[in-house]
């Protein structure tokens, strides 16, 4: 005998109404008192719950009949209850037999009940047929299943060259920074495939048992972005170099260029503006400028000059800016020393020492050589500043800042408000344009004034949509900056001197006495010091 759940059936005659209880067989589930009393209540049959409970407790695997009322009821047809899972992807039916002289169900009755419960998709006819051929009551039948969504995948760009701009020089055995083996140039040849795009997979929508369409999650779309000397394949899925040169990745864009190489930047050369990488074997004299979309490498020394690079700036002998020298890099700045100058890096700053300079880095500043000191001026980074000696016992003001710039937070909030306002206005304007298009499609003619208003509305909609796109890009960049600054810190591997000011986000600490081997972090709104 197969496993069978316990079930019940109403009996009615001229003497009244009874319920026939059938115990489970072969380990089936016993009759649920909640299910039984619920059914009796729906059929409006009076009952004594204590009697019902006692009979069920003593039922076991046997059968017995329990008198309920001396009132006869109208014959009850076969019925069922239908339950949906919370995600409405599965419908489960439990059937109950008809009473004495009641009507048994056929397939159309079950389908009608499903329609009454708004089950419109994924109905399993085989399950219905199985039930009708061998009816088992008070038993779960998975009678309908939805179609789950097939989630898609984000587009992916695979670059066939290093794109990580966080180049870090190694420390030599004597504690000095090795600037000879940086490997900052990525060589390429004509015909080399530089990057391959795997398009996004948008997935497929699903449907729940009620017929509602369930959309898959949005996926990220990407396209290949590149500069000169690069060719896009006909299917727009890969790019290749057209020349022998050097490939770099700057601000989401691939560049290929030859290196512009000179001995010195002086009167014999003049200012340099170049689309690729620049290599200077000698010095950059005071008063001259070097601007490159790629990297700038200087083997000699730099005086009071201006150097700007879309990628990295590498100074083998450092810079004494004499109060007017400036370095501005979209990537990292790597220099033997930084003295009396201003530095801005979109990545990190690596140097042996910083003296009376203003240095800003988007990620981190590392001054970790054998000397490794920051004295005077101000330095700031989003993530971390690591230094051996911070400040000076001579009393020079030294200001150190890490963490989120308050202006970044304010800008992020401002952009969010603009996005909300644009979305609100689009909800008003788009229906107006759609309604006008329908009128035109139906043959309606617009007055000159109406045409003018429609053109102005369309221009406004385009402007609002551009605001949404541009703000979303900027907010994504700001969010990355904010996320990276959560664990901002200042690490001192040697000594920090009194008079140094350490600021983390919106909290500050003035060092009153010397400390060694310590880390500064922001906790509960204050700058706190702890051991390394």
Buried (B, 14 or more C-beta within 10 A) or exposed (E): EEEBBBBBBBBBEEEBBBBBBBBBEEEBBBBBBEBBBEBBEEBEBEBEEEEBEEBBEEBEBEEBEBBBBEEEBEEBBBBBBBEBBEEBBBBBBBBBBBBBEBEEBEEEBBBEBBEEBBBBBBBBEEBBEEBBEEBBBBBEBEBBBBBBBEEBEBBEBEBBBEBEBEBBBEBEEEEBBEBEEBEBBBEBEEEBEBBBBEBBBBBEEBBBBBEEEBEBEEBEEBEBBBBEBBBBEEEEBBBBBBBBBBBBBBEEBBBBBBBBEBEBBBEEBEEBEBBBBBBBEBBBBBBBBBBBBBBBBBBBBBBBBBBBBBBBBBBBBBBBBEEBBBBBBBBBBBBBBBBBBBBBBBBBBBBBBBBBBBBBBBBBBBBBBEBBBBBBBBBBBBBBBBBBBBBBEEEBBBBBBBBBBEEBBEBBEEBEEBBEEBEEBBEEBBEBBEEBEEEEEEEEEEEEEEEEBBEEBBEBBEEBEEBBEEBEEEBEEBEEBBEBBEEBBBBBBBBBBBBBBBBBBEBBBEBEEEBEEBBBBBEEEEBEBEEE
